[in-house]
Amino acid sequence: MAEHNLQIVATSVRYYSQLDERAFFEWLDRMPFVSGYNGVARDLFIALTRIPTYEDLWEIIGFCRRYGVDMKQLEKFVTDENRRWLPAEIARSLPTTNGSQPPNPANRNAKP
């Protein structure tokens, strides 16, 4: 994976107080897989040190949900191994690595 792909971008994050903004950056600073971040206009580029592990992905998902960061950008970290437990907004619409579509949970009881 190219190094520029080891980043996520937080755009136009809304903070509800100064303490909320402080908590945002403190959370970033506590994530061991975040190597740094740099703001440009409304975007905060968050650099990762590695491809996220299982634990890392859950931490990123929680962070993104809390601060409204677009999780579609996490699609680049989807694998056949993590697809089944990742939230639908990240993994369900992507093709698998062999080119087939993942099963649609809505069709679980459908007859062939």
N, CA, C and O of each residue as an XYZ file, in Angstrom:
448
protein
N       0.859     -1.176      0.000
C       0.000      0.000      0.000
C       0.902      1.235      0.000
O       1.835      1.329      0.797
N       0.621      2.168     -0.888
C       1.408      3.391     -0.975
C       1.297      4.196      0.316
O       0.272      4.173      0.996
N       2.367      4.902      0.633
C       2.400      5.654      1.891
C       1.292      6.691      1.989
O       0.752      6.906      3.074
N       0.935      7.346      0.870
C      -0.135      8.348      0.922
C      -1.483      7.712      1.238
O      -2.407      8.408      1.658
N      -1.610      6.394      1.041
C      -2.847      5.713      1.401
C      -2.925      5.411      2.888
O      -3.983      5.033      3.391
N      -1.813      5.574      3.593
C      -1.810      5.341      5.036
C      -2.150      6.633      5.764
O      -1.433      7.076      6.661
N      -3.247      7.214      5.355
C      -3.743      8.420      6.025
C      -5.251      8.476      5.892
O      -5.841      7.896      4.981
N      -5.849      9.182      6.814
C      -7.266      9.512      6.696
C      -7.368     11.030      6.825
O      -6.471     11.682      7.360
N      -8.452     11.572      6.338
C      -8.633     13.017      6.342
C      -9.909     13.357      7.106
O     -10.989     12.853      6.799
N      -9.762     14.208      8.090
C     -10.908     14.718      8.839
C     -11.223     16.101      8.277
O     -10.405     17.015      8.381
N     -12.388     16.255      7.689
C     -12.765     17.499      7.033
C     -13.876     18.196      7.811
O     -14.883     17.588      8.171
N     -13.669     19.468      8.056
C     -14.681     20.313      8.708
C     -15.253     19.680      9.977
O     -16.468     19.608     10.161
N     -14.358     19.227     10.840
C     -14.806     18.628     12.100
C     -15.472     19.699     12.952
O     -14.975     20.820     13.057
N     -16.597     19.345     13.557
C     -17.319     20.283     14.429
C     -16.991     19.940     15.878
O     -17.206     18.818     16.336
N     -16.469     20.930     16.580
C     -16.200     20.793     18.008
C     -17.288     21.566     18.747
O     -17.665     22.664     18.336
N     -17.785     20.999     19.826
C     -18.873     21.627     20.563
C     -18.381     22.474     21.725
O     -19.159     23.189     22.357
N     -17.091     22.390     22.001
C     -16.496     23.223     23.043
C     -14.978     23.135     22.898
O     -14.465     22.319     22.133
N     -14.276     23.975     23.632
C     -12.821     23.895     23.612
C     -12.339     22.568     24.177
O     -11.347     22.012     23.705
N     -13.035     22.061     25.182
C     -12.650     20.764     25.743
C     -12.887     19.635     24.735
O     -12.135     18.661     24.709
N     -13.912     19.760     23.921
C     -14.181     18.772     22.888
C     -13.057     18.776     21.858
O     -12.595     17.715     21.437
N     -12.623     19.945     21.456
C     -11.509     20.040     20.515
C     -10.244     19.445     21.128
O      -9.498     18.725     20.464
N     -10.019     19.751     22.372
C      -8.847     19.203     23.079
C      -8.919     17.671     23.126
O      -7.916     16.992     22.905
N     -10.107     17.134     23.416
C     -10.288     15.685     23.466
C     -10.001     15.043     22.106
O      -9.418     13.961     22.040
N     -10.407     15.707     21.026
C     -10.149     15.224     19.672
C      -8.656     15.005     19.462
O      -8.241     13.926     19.039
N      -7.847     16.018     19.752
C      -6.409     15.916     19.521
C      -5.719     15.003     20.525
O      -4.738     14.340     20.191
N      -6.223     14.968     21.737
C      -5.659     14.037     22.717
C      -5.923     12.588     22.305
O      -5.075     11.717     22.500
N      -7.097     12.339     21.739
C      -7.415     10.998     21.257
C      -6.446     10.618     20.141
O      -5.897      9.516     20.139
N      -6.238     11.526     19.196
C      -5.274     11.259     18.127
C      -3.890     10.959     18.701
O      -3.223     10.019     18.268
N      -3.468     11.753     19.668
C      -2.135     11.580     20.255
C      -1.988     10.253     20.992
O      -0.872      9.749     21.125
N      -3.074      9.685     21.469
C      -3.013      8.412     22.201
C      -3.066      7.192     21.293
O      -2.776      6.082     21.741
N      -3.428      7.370     20.035
C      -3.496      6.225     19.125
C      -2.075      5.865     18.679
O      -1.421      6.668     18.014
N      -1.586      4.664     19.037
C      -0.202      4.305     18.734
C       0.109      4.176     17.244
O       1.277      4.209     16.857
N      -0.892      4.032     16.422
C      -0.697      3.873     14.983
C      -0.796      5.200     14.223
O      -0.672      5.214     12.999
N      -1.014      6.297     14.919
C      -1.040      7.631     14.290
C       0.338      8.247     14.465
O       0.810      8.427     15.588
N       0.978      8.568     13.349
C       2.331      9.137     13.417
C       2.320     10.655     13.478
O       3.314     11.265     13.872
N       1.213     11.270     13.096
C       1.125     12.723     13.137
C      -0.066     13.209     12.348
O      -0.806     12.421     11.760
N      -0.239     14.509     12.343
C      -1.342     15.107     11.608
C      -0.953     16.524     11.220
O      -0.127     17.168     11.867
N      -1.576     16.989     10.141
C      -1.265     18.307      9.600
C      -2.533     18.907      9.017
O      -3.213     18.270      8.212
N      -2.853     20.124      9.416
C      -4.049     20.782      8.931
C      -3.776     21.689      7.748
O      -2.788     22.423      7.723
N      -4.665     21.627      6.769
C      -4.640     22.511      5.609
C      -6.085     22.938      5.366
O      -6.939     22.122      5.020
N      -6.341     24.232      5.554
C      -7.702     24.778      5.422
C      -8.645     23.998      6.339
O      -8.435     23.968      7.552
N      -9.676     23.370      5.782
C     -10.656     22.630      6.601
C     -10.298     21.155      6.783
O     -11.034     20.416      7.437
N      -9.189     20.727      6.217
C      -8.799     19.319      6.257
C      -7.681     19.086      7.260
O      -6.734     19.867      7.349
N      -7.805     17.998      8.013
C      -6.739     17.543      8.890
C      -6.298     16.194      8.358
O      -7.058     15.226      8.396
N      -5.068     16.128      7.861
C      -4.504     14.904      7.310
C      -3.861     14.131      8.452
O      -2.942     14.621      9.108
N      -4.352     12.924      8.680
C      -3.902     12.095      9.792
C      -3.081     10.949      9.219
O      -3.613     10.081      8.527
N      -1.785     10.950      9.507
C      -0.870      9.937      8.980
C      -0.830      8.725      9.903
O      -0.753      8.855     11.125
N      -0.885      7.545      9.293
C      -0.832      6.293     10.042
C       0.544      5.650      9.860
O       1.177      5.798      8.815
N       0.992      4.942     10.883
C       2.300      4.296     10.824
C       2.237      2.927     10.175
O       3.264      2.386      9.766
N       1.031      2.358     10.074
C       0.895      1.000      9.559
C      -0.519      0.795      9.038
O      -1.413      1.605      9.287
N      -0.706     -0.293      8.314
C      -2.049     -0.700      7.934
C      -2.763     -1.062      9.234
O      -2.224     -1.837     10.024
N      -3.932     -0.538      9.473
C      -4.608     -0.758     10.751
C      -4.885     -2.232     11.049
O      -5.319     -2.989     10.180
N      -4.625     -2.614     12.287
C      -4.947     -3.944     12.786
C      -6.421     -3.987     13.165
O      -7.129     -2.989     13.025
N      -6.881     -5.123     13.638
C      -8.248     -5.278     14.124
C      -8.564     -4.213     15.173
O      -9.558     -3.495     15.061
N      -7.710     -4.119     16.194
C      -7.921     -3.142     17.268
C      -7.851     -1.707     16.742
O      -8.646     -0.854     17.135
N      -6.891     -1.451     15.849
C      -6.749     -0.116     15.258
C      -8.018      0.299     14.526
O      -8.484      1.429     14.670
N      -8.577     -0.620     13.738
C      -9.780     -0.291     12.968
C     -10.944      0.074     13.876
O     -11.686      1.013     13.590
N     -11.108     -0.669     14.979
C     -12.189     -0.317     15.892
C     -11.957      1.048     16.519
O     -12.905      1.801     16.740
N     -10.708      1.367     16.807
C     -10.396      2.686     17.372
C     -10.703      3.790     16.346
O     -11.283      4.820     16.690
N     -10.313      3.565     15.103
C     -10.574      4.552     14.041
C     -12.075      4.707     13.822
O     -12.568      5.822     13.656
N     -12.797      3.594     13.821
C     -14.249      3.645     13.621
C     -14.907      4.462     14.729
O     -15.757      5.308     14.451
N     -14.529      4.219     15.966
C     -15.084      4.990     17.080
C     -14.775      6.460     16.959
O     -15.642      7.305     17.185
N     -13.542      6.771     16.601
C     -13.100      8.154     16.425
C     -13.899      8.826     15.302
O     -14.395      9.941     15.463
N     -14.016      8.135     14.170
C     -14.739      8.701     13.022
C     -16.207      8.929     13.345
O     -16.775      9.961     12.988
N     -16.815      7.973     14.015
C     -18.226      8.140     14.369
C     -18.420      9.301     15.329
O     -19.351     10.092     15.175
N     -17.558      9.404     16.303
C     -17.693     10.467     17.310
C     -17.564     11.848     16.687
O     -18.320     12.755     17.035
N     -16.621     12.019     15.774
C     -16.350     13.349     15.221
C     -16.854     13.535     13.792
O     -16.520     14.531     13.151
N     -17.639     12.606     13.288
C     -18.244     12.776     11.969
C     -17.268     12.720     10.817
O     -17.495     13.343      9.780
N     -16.185     11.983     10.982
C     -15.196     11.827      9.910
C     -15.726     10.776      8.938
O     -16.201      9.721      9.358
N     -15.644     11.063      7.651
C     -16.164     10.179      6.612
C     -15.474      8.815      6.668
O     -14.263      8.715      6.471
N     -16.249      7.781      6.935
C     -15.676      6.439      7.052
C     -15.512      5.734      5.712
O     -14.872      4.684      5.657
N     -16.063      6.270      4.636
C     -15.881      5.648      3.324
C     -14.403      5.548      2.972
O     -14.004      4.656      2.223
N     -13.591      6.450      3.504
C     -12.164      6.425      3.203
C     -11.459      5.227      3.863
O     -10.304      4.942      3.549
N     -12.139      4.539      4.761
C     -11.565      3.346      5.384
C     -11.694      2.120      4.488
O     -11.156      1.060      4.807
N     -12.409      2.256      3.360
C     -12.571      1.152      2.412
C     -11.228      0.571      1.982
O     -11.131     -0.627      1.715
N     -10.203      1.395      1.912
C      -8.894      0.922      1.450
C      -8.266     -0.080      2.410
O      -7.286     -0.737      2.058
N      -8.816     -0.211      3.625
C      -8.297     -1.155      4.605
C      -9.129     -2.427      4.694
O      -8.860     -3.276      5.544
N     -10.145     -2.578      3.826
C     -11.000     -3.757      3.848
C     -10.248     -4.936      3.235
O      -9.615     -4.817      2.186
N     -10.336     -6.077      3.921
C      -9.772     -7.334      3.423
C     -10.867     -8.395      3.500
O     -11.921     -8.167      4.095
N     -10.613     -9.541      2.901
C     -11.573    -10.634      3.011
C     -11.737    -11.062      4.461
O     -12.812    -11.519      4.852
N     -10.694    -10.921      5.260
C     -10.739    -11.332      6.659
C     -11.581    -10.396      7.529
O     -12.261    -10.860      8.444
N     -11.547     -9.077      7.258
C     -12.264     -8.148      8.139
C     -13.615     -7.688      7.583
O     -14.373     -7.015      8.282
N     -13.912     -8.036      6.370
C     -15.141     -7.577      5.710
C     -16.400     -7.925      6.502
O     -17.323     -7.115      6.575
N     -16.450     -9.113      7.092
C     -17.671     -9.580      7.753
C     -17.992     -8.827      9.038
O     -19.160     -8.754      9.421
N     -17.006     -8.272      9.708
C     -17.294     -7.571     10.959
C     -17.209     -6.058     10.850
O     -17.606     -5.357     11.781
N     -16.701     -5.533      9.736
C     -16.665     -4.077      9.572
C     -18.075     -3.540      9.385
O     -18.924     -4.220      8.807
N     -18.337     -2.332      9.864
C     -19.667     -1.737      9.666
C     -20.022     -1.633      8.180
O     -19.153     -1.450      7.327
N     -21.300     -1.751      7.900
C     -21.790     -1.758      6.522
C     -21.370     -0.529      5.733
O     -21.113     -0.628      4.533
N     -21.295      0.623      6.378
C     -20.949      1.827      5.620
C     -19.508      1.792      5.106
O     -19.122      2.631      4.292
N     -18.725      0.845      5.566
C     -17.348      0.717      5.098
C     -17.210     -0.420      4.092
O     -16.642     -0.227      3.017
N     -17.720     -1.597      4.428
C     -17.320     -2.789      3.689
C     -18.370     -3.474      2.840
O     -17.996     -4.212      1.929
N     -19.627     -3.285      3.070
C     -20.620     -4.136      2.425
C     -20.786     -3.910      0.927
O     -21.205     -4.827      0.220
N     -20.480     -2.748      0.434
C     -20.708     -2.483     -0.983
C     -19.484     -2.750     -1.846
O     -19.543     -2.608     -3.067
N     -18.388     -3.131     -1.230
C     -17.164     -3.342     -1.992
C     -17.076     -4.753     -2.550
O     -17.549     -5.695     -1.914
N     -16.481     -4.919     -3.727
C     -16.257     -6.272     -4.231
C     -15.164     -6.945     -3.401
O     -14.313     -6.270     -2.822
N     -15.191     -8.268     -3.347
C     -14.126     -8.985     -2.661
C     -12.885     -8.955     -3.533
O     -12.933     -8.500     -4.676
N     -11.776     -9.439     -2.997
C     -10.531     -9.389     -3.746
C     -10.565    -10.269     -4.988
O      -9.763    -10.067     -5.900
N     -11.475    -11.245     -5.048
C     -11.559    -12.076     -6.243
C     -12.557    -11.527     -7.259
O     -12.811    -12.154     -8.288
N     -13.119    -10.358     -6.967
C     -14.003     -9.690     -7.911
C     -15.477     -9.954     -7.712
O     -16.305     -9.296     -8.343
N     -15.837    -10.903     -6.849
C     -17.253    -11.162     -6.617
C     -17.790    -10.199     -5.569
O     -17.029     -9.627     -4.788
N     -19.095    -10.026     -5.560
C     -19.716     -9.148     -4.577
C     -19.901     -9.911     -3.275
O     -20.174    -11.111     -3.303
N     -19.759     -9.243     -2.131
C     -20.030     -9.905     -0.863
C     -21.516    -10.210     -0.742
O     -22.339     -9.569     -1.397
N     -21.864    -11.186      0.093
C     -23.286    -11.507      0.236
C     -24.063    -10.344      0.812
O     -23.552     -9.597      1.647
N     -25.295    -10.192      0.367
C     -26.170     -9.137      0.855
C     -26.970     -9.703      2.023
O     -27.767    -10.621      1.826
N     -26.775     -9.171      3.258
C     -27.503     -9.700      4.408
C     -29.019     -9.645      4.244
O     -29.720    -10.452      4.854
N     -29.539     -8.735      3.453
C     -30.988     -8.624      3.244
C     -31.530     -9.825      2.486
O     -32.716    -10.141      2.583
N     -30.675    -10.488      1.740
C     -31.096    -11.633      0.931
C     -30.827    -12.953      1.639
O     -30.883    -14.006      1.003
N     -30.544    -12.928      2.907
C     -30.161    -14.119      3.650
C     -31.216    -15.216      3.567
O     -30.872    -16.395      3.480
N     -32.487    -14.850      3.592
C     -33.549    -15.845      3.577
C     -34.134    -16.068      2.190
O     -35.094    -16.822      2.030
N     -33.561    -15.415      1.191
C     -34.066    -15.565     -0.169
C     -33.754    -16.956     -0.700
O     -32.706    -17.528     -0.397
N     -34.688    -17.504     -1.506
C     -34.453    -18.816     -2.108
C     -33.740    -18.626     -3.431
O     -34.013    -17.677     -4.166
N     -32.821    -19.537     -3.733
C     -32.079    -19.416     -5.008
C     -32.948    -19.626     -6.217
O     -32.462    -19.555     -7.346
